[in-house]
Amino acid sequence: MKELFLGTILLTLVGIVGFLYQYAKDTPRGPIACTLEARICPDGSTVGRTGPNCEFRACSSR
């Protein structure tokens, strides 16, 4: 009976550690560096990449 209890505890701990490992692996760490590309807008101005997904900023609508 004691072995069954210890086995259940061990399997539960392995499951928790596996879940935490998967969560930590998918979580980005530290700042994100975007490439230094620029997009030329219709009015001739340029915009760069920004944000967590490194998307181009919107062109101004002057």
HURA-V152379 format. One record per pair of residues at least 6 apart in sequence whose ideal C-beta (glycine too) atoms are under 8 Angstrom apart, sorted by sequence separation. I is the first residue (numbers start at 0). J is the second residue. D is the distance in whole Angstrom. If there is no record, write none. Layout:
i/j/d
I/J/D
I/J/D
//
This chain:
i/j/d
39/45/6
40/46/6
48/54/6
49/55/8
38/45/7
48/55/6
49/56/6
37/45/4
38/46/5
47/55/7
48/56/8
37/46/7
38/47/8
46/55/6
47/56/7
37/47/5
46/56/4
36/47/7
46/57/7
35/47/7
36/48/6
46/58/6
35/48/8
33/47/8
34/48/6
44/58/7
33/48/4
44/59/7
33/49/7
42/58/7
38/55/5
41/58/7
42/59/7
40/58/4
34/53/7
40/59/7
42/61/6
31/51/6
33/53/4
38/58/8
31/53/7
27/51/8
//
